Amino acid sequence: MQRRPFLLAALMAASFLPALAGASAGDPQVAVRNKIEVESVNGRALVHLTVSNYGKQTVWIPREMAEEKELTGRRFDVRAFDGRPLDYTGKMVKRAALTAADYVPVAPGKEVKNTIDITPSYAFKEGRHSYQIGYDGPYLTDVKQLDKPSESPARPLTFIHTGK
């Protein structure tokens, strides 16, 4: 009998898919998917973020990620192609703990899209370089329980950016 370790690996990976989608096993109420795409145009690195709620209950996502065009802190994990994290060079806003007003609801079956310019936020090098980006995808299932966030990480991706 021929061994097929790739099949076992595929089955193991499939068993983790509900967790990656933001749902716990056996919980059809919550299913959140975060997707990021990066567009490098005219020296700008634009992240297109899509948050989709496939579950049966409303979830809440940070207003900054849903509506703002620039970041106020390190929200994405941006790395050089060799794996070293890029320095965060954007504004850092000191503020009180987040409140319910700092979150935007995403109803069941709906999605929120936003484009965020991360160019001033990370130390991109001049010229054409490869980078990796990831996003933890925080969300709340109950806006009254701000201390119990969940995560639905976006699939990390590699992108080419030409910095000026």
Buried (B, 14 or more C-beta within 10 A) or exposed (E): EEEEEEEEEEEEEEEEEBEBBBBEEEBEEBBBBBBBBBEBEEEBBBBEBBBBBBBEBBBBBBEBBBEBEEBBEBBBBBBBEEEEEBEBEBEEEEEEEBEEEBBBBBEBEEBBEBEBBBBEBBEBEEEEBEBBBBBBBBBBBEBEEBEEBBBBBBEEBEBEBBBE
